[in-house]
Amino acid sequence: MTANPPYIPTGDIAGLTADIRDFEPRLALDGGADGLDVLRRIVAEAPEWLVQGGVLAVEVGAEEARDVARSFEARGFREVVLTKDYGKIERVVSGIWHNV
């Protein structure tokens, strides 16, 4: 399962460049106060949709990967990996679901 949820903190949206802020629907950008509202929900509910050994991978904002990885681990995902984008920013968090 993959997801590219909104992950920008609400307070940061006004400061985005116009080509992002004015092009993307706000719903696609606004991740709540800390940017993690939707990501938390995905991590919490993903096991309902995954089989044993299924993989969840989500795109995250800059500086969010470690917090999201901790959410994965707390929920029971194993082999959690942080993957960097071409700019060397930890951009994707993935993990394998093991029903414990």
C-alpha angles and dihedrals in degrees: 000000000000131000137184099190128174107279106164115113111246092240092055098055096084090056095055119111114269093246089063103029095047098037105046121065111251089239088063092053110033112092096170131256096327098020094249104092097103093036091056091052093049093050092046095049102033095090089065087065102035130084121221106291093019118145129231118197123179134180113233138188125257111287093013101091098088093049091048091047089055088052090053092051094045090052092053104263115144134202090033111190132191114209124197125223124225089279089058092248117140096248109157129049118193136173143169119247115233114179102226 
